[in-house]
Amino acid sequence: MKKFASVAAYLRAVPPAPRAALQKLRKTIKAAAPKATEAISYGIPMFKHHGMLVGYAAFKDHCSLFMSTVLAKAYKKALAPYQTSKGTIRFTVEKPLPTTLVRKLVKARIAQNERKR
C-alpha cells in the first residue's frame, strides 16, 4: 500500500476520471460535515468527527465509500443499485453516488458518532 502525506497527494495519484468523482464526493462530504477533519488513515482519505466518519478511495474498476455497517443496512433500499458489502459502497465514474444520498449517509453517520459520545 502506497503511503500518502495528504489527501491532496492521494487525489493527485488517482487517474483523472475517478479523481473527478472523488473530488465531487469529497466536496459533498465536506458540505454535510463542516466540523469534520480530513486525514489519511489506512492509506485512504478519511473524514473524522468523534471518530471515523467516512472514507473513500479509488480502485482499478470502481470507487468506494466506507462507512458503518449499520448504516449500510439501514439504507439498503437506497443503496440497492450499488454493490455493497458490510460498510462499503462501490460505485463507478459512470454511476456515481447521488449527492442527496451521500448527504443523508454522512449526516446519519455524524448522528451515530455523536450518540456514542
C-alpha positions as a Python dict, from the first residue, in 0.01 Angstrom:
ca = {
    (1, 'M'): (0, 0, 0),
    (2, 'K'): (141, 335, -102),
    (3, 'K'): (168, 597, 172),
    (4, 'F'): (34, 946, 111),
    (5, 'A'): (125, 1255, 310),
    (6, 'S'): (-208, 1427, 243),
    (7, 'V'): (-549, 1395, 84),
    (8, 'A'): (-427, 1619, -199),
    (9, 'A'): (-134, 1382, -263),
    (10, 'Y'): (-372, 1085, -268),
    (11, 'L'): (-603, 1256, -518),
    (12, 'R'): (-310, 1356, -743),
    (13, 'A'): (-220, 986, -770),
    (14, 'V'): (-571, 889, -889),
    (15, 'P'): (-640, 889, -1267),
    (16, 'P'): (-845, 1190, -1393),
    (17, 'A'): (-1194, 1037, -1427),
    (18, 'P'): (-1212, 869, -1085),
    (19, 'R'): (-1032, 1171, -934),
    (20, 'A'): (-1316, 1396, -1052),
    (21, 'A'): (-1572, 1157, -899),
    (22, 'L'): (-1383, 1150, -569),
    (23, 'Q'): (-1341, 1528, -566),
    (24, 'K'): (-1718, 1570, -608),
    (25, 'L'): (-1776, 1315, -330),
    (26, 'R'): (-1526, 1496, -107),
    (27, 'K'): (-1699, 1830, -165),
    (28, 'T'): (-2037, 1677, -77),
    (29, 'I'): (-1899, 1519, 241),
    (30, 'K'): (-1734, 1848, 345),
    (31, 'A'): (-2062, 2034, 298),
    (32, 'A'): (-2256, 1776, 501),
    (33, 'A'): (-1993, 1757, 776),
    (34, 'P'): (-1835, 2102, 807),
    (35, 'K'): (-1688, 2025, 1153),
    (36, 'A'): (-1516, 1706, 1033),
    (37, 'T'): (-1143, 1693, 981),
    (38, 'E'): (-970, 1521, 692),
    (39, 'A'): (-676, 1288, 716),
    (40, 'I'): (-517, 989, 552),
    (41, 'S'): (-596, 679, 753),
    (42, 'Y'): (-534, 320, 643),
    (43, 'G'): (-384, 470, 326),
    (44, 'I'): (-703, 645, 211),
    (45, 'P'): (-874, 981, 264),
    (46, 'M'): (-1090, 980, 574),
    (47, 'F'): (-1321, 1229, 741),
    (48, 'K'): (-1328, 1219, 1119),
    (49, 'H'): (-1580, 1362, 1363),
    (50, 'H'): (-1584, 1199, 1706),
    (51, 'G'): (-1414, 902, 1543),
    (52, 'M'): (-1413, 777, 1185),
    (53, 'L'): (-1698, 928, 987),
    (54, 'V'): (-1646, 812, 628),
    (55, 'G'): (-1359, 726, 398),
    (56, 'Y'): (-1330, 698, 23),
    (57, 'A'): (-1091, 551, -229),
    (58, 'A'): (-1037, 471, -595),
    (59, 'F'): (-960, 124, -720),
    (60, 'K'): (-893, -17, -1065),
    (61, 'D'): (-1257, -70, -1166),
    (62, 'H'): (-1455, 126, -908),
    (63, 'C'): (-1454, 377, -627),
    (64, 'S'): (-1571, 310, -272),
    (65, 'L'): (-1730, 500, 13),
    (66, 'F'): (-1657, 344, 351),
    (67, 'M'): (-1889, 400, 646),
    (68, 'S'): (-2076, 198, 907),
    (69, 'T'): (-2225, -146, 856),
    (70, 'V'): (-2536, -38, 1049),
    (71, 'L'): (-2599, 250, 805),
    (72, 'A'): (-2540, 28, 503),
    (73, 'K'): (-2817, -198, 635),
    (74, 'A'): (-3046, 95, 724),
    (75, 'Y'): (-3013, 241, 374),
    (76, 'K'): (-3021, -94, 196),
    (77, 'K'): (-3310, 6, -32),
    (78, 'A'): (-3146, 335, -140),
    (79, 'L'): (-2817, 152, -195),
    (80, 'A'): (-2973, -133, -397),
    (81, 'P'): (-2837, -1, -732),
    (82, 'Y'): (-2482, -26, -596),
    (83, 'Q'): (-2265, -316, -490),
    (84, 'T'): (-2228, -315, -113),
    (85, 'S'): (-2052, -523, 148),
    (86, 'K'): (-2057, -453, 520),
    (87, 'G'): (-1983, -80, 543),
    (88, 'T'): (-1861, -36, 186),
    (89, 'I'): (-2049, 108, -112),
    (90, 'R'): (-1889, 59, -453),
    (91, 'F'): (-1969, 296, -737),
    (92, 'T'): (-1827, 385, -1074),
    (93, 'V'): (-1745, 707, -1252),
    (94, 'E'): (-2036, 634, -1486),
    (95, 'K'): (-2276, 571, -1197),
    (96, 'P'): (-2168, 791, -903),
    (97, 'L'): (-2350, 808, -572),
    (98, 'P'): (-2626, 1071, -572),
    (99, 'T'): (-2534, 1384, -377),
    (100, 'T'): (-2857, 1371, -175),
    (101, 'L'): (-2786, 1013, -69),
    (102, 'V'): (-2428, 1096, 31),
    (103, 'R'): (-2554, 1390, 242),
    (104, 'K'): (-2808, 1166, 417),
    (105, 'L'): (-2547, 898, 487),
    (106, 'V'): (-2294, 1148, 623),
    (107, 'K'): (-2550, 1322, 845),
    (108, 'A'): (-2670, 984, 977),
    (109, 'R'): (-2308, 885, 1044),
    (110, 'I'): (-2249, 1211, 1234),
    (111, 'A'): (-2555, 1136, 1448),
    (112, 'Q'): (-2423, 783, 1512),
    (113, 'N'): (-2085, 912, 1625),
    (114, 'E'): (-2237, 1183, 1844),
    (115, 'R'): (-2465, 929, 2018),
    (116, 'K'): (-2154, 725, 2108),
    (117, 'R'): (-2002, 1021, 2295),
}
